Amino acid sequence: MAGQSRKWMILLATIWIQALTGTNFDFSAYSSEMKVALGVSQVQLNYLATASDLGKAFGWTSGLALMWLPLWAVLFIAAFMGLLGYGLQWAFLLRLYSPPYFLVFSLCLLAGCSISWFNTVCFVLCIKNFPANRALAISLTVSFNGVSAALYALAANSINPSSSSLYLLLNAVIPLLTSLAALIPILRQPELEPLPPDAIKRDSLVFLFFNVLAVMTGLYLLFFTSSTNGLTSSRLLFGGAIILLIFPLCVPGISYAREWFKQVHSSFRIDGSGFILVDDYDLEFHKELTTRGGSTMSLLINGDGPSSFSLDGGKGEVCCETVIAKDQLVMLGEEHSASLLVRRVDFWLYYVAYICGGTIGLVYSNNLGQIAQSLGQSSSTTSLLTLYSSFSFFGRLLSATPDYIRAKFYFARTGWLALALTPTPIAFFVLTSSGSALALQTGTALMGLSSGFIFAAAVSITSELFGPSSVGVNHNILITNIPIGSLVYGLLAAIVYDSNSGHAHKIVMVTDTMICMGRQCYYWTFVLWGCLSLVGLVSSVLLFLRTRHAYRQFERDRISSQLDQGE
């Protein structure tokens, strides 16, 4: 009983860490003040945002640290990296010292690296303490990373709504306090014991209730925090958000109310695969069946037999069939080394879909402060940040929905990826068509929903397509698109912004930093980003068409194995 309680305390501690350490999402809240304080151009400001994203590329160092240090030590190293990175930036905005631009760039890099270290700690805790339901645990905790910006906006409003530099102080201090709160559960981790099947199902039901509470938290942050008026109401709303984060402490008791929830549980077919559609056991079984039927699959892939993409028609259709069928994946879960991965057409389609989808959404959030300012809506920056954060949270939660409805409706996860990318070009169409507050809010919400889904589902898709054992290396190769996209897209936006700052619609600050005002500041950026997002959408559709036969084959094998076990 005590071991079970400590296990759920670990999950709750992981939720706190994820919810309160996504500090890169509030960059737009203080970026305008940082730009003025440094006296830099929009291009140079973009390099600072890129530095934060580039820091995530060094997340692999946390894995090396875990080889020599205990988990709690890695957690506090991450906290102190954030304390140093954000704390010194905050001191600079208070004019306590005057650092060179390169030092501020390095501090942003260090702060970005700390986020990756926190994520590593969370993944290890979920995998170690929930071996049977690790997919559900990772899905749930990663989702909470999406509400960080909303929580920080609420915290800042409850202290001093007029101070944008306060975000940097909160970014430095809150993760350290969260680490202290999570220390006791981490030090008192229970011994790993194998669970019987009925216990695994009970745990799955508890995860379902955790997801319901997560939705309630997201709705609270979305609807109630937007009506903030004054310090008193802000503090009350912030207290309510903290209560929602603490409230899950009572949820584990549901796992022991077995009989009362038996009927409810039977109506939901939860097979322990809430986040990663294909677990390791199913993949191994699928590989065995596929190996036995290797000749049939070879005919399918090489085009010597009946293809699931067989098309009747002219040369254009034959050409389309060739593009889709060439070098297709034979089965899900086949392990890919790094050298094999980069030779796969499917990987590059996936890479393009990610960099032209989720990464654009991230860059958009980094520029949200300047976008709102250029449209004369600087006072709405905090509410826009909350809006993006809340919808990103919902997008992350929705990434697990396909698995909860798996028994009634099965669809390849690459197909869900294509659907998730659809709101992005729609958002840019809305933003280019109007400069109104409603258009900005609609575009921001759609962008957050789309990018949140992609960020949460990425590890799962990488595991399914290129092997669960190689997912660590392969996913790190995939996310190299984030700093690359952040640099390229941000630089593109900054060049357009600075070029329009030379027109009549501008304000020259005391520091000679030019502020662009008007729709033209980001109009062509939205047009170009929209075109790129269409490229990502097309790439995701091609990926789906090329991989759906592997997903169908896996599902047939899974159903066949269940029928064999039932006989």
Salt bridges, closest charged atoms under 4 A:
ASP53 OD1 - LYS56 NZ 3.51
ASP198 OD2 - ARG202 NH1 3.44
ASP198 OD2 - ARG258 NH2 3.32
ASP203 OD2 - LYS7 NZ 2.67
ASP280 OD2 - ARG134 NH2 2.84
GLU284 OE2 - LYS287 NZ 3.43
GLU288 OE2 - ARG292 NH2 2.35
ASP327 OD1 - ARG344 NH1 3.19
ASP346 OD1 - ARG546 NE 2.69
ASP403 OD2 - ARG413 NH2 2.69
GLU464 OE2 - ARG413 NE 3.19
GLU555 OE1 - ARG406 NH2 3.92
GLU555 OE2 - ARG558 NH2 2.55
ASP557 OD2 - HIS286 ND1 2.69
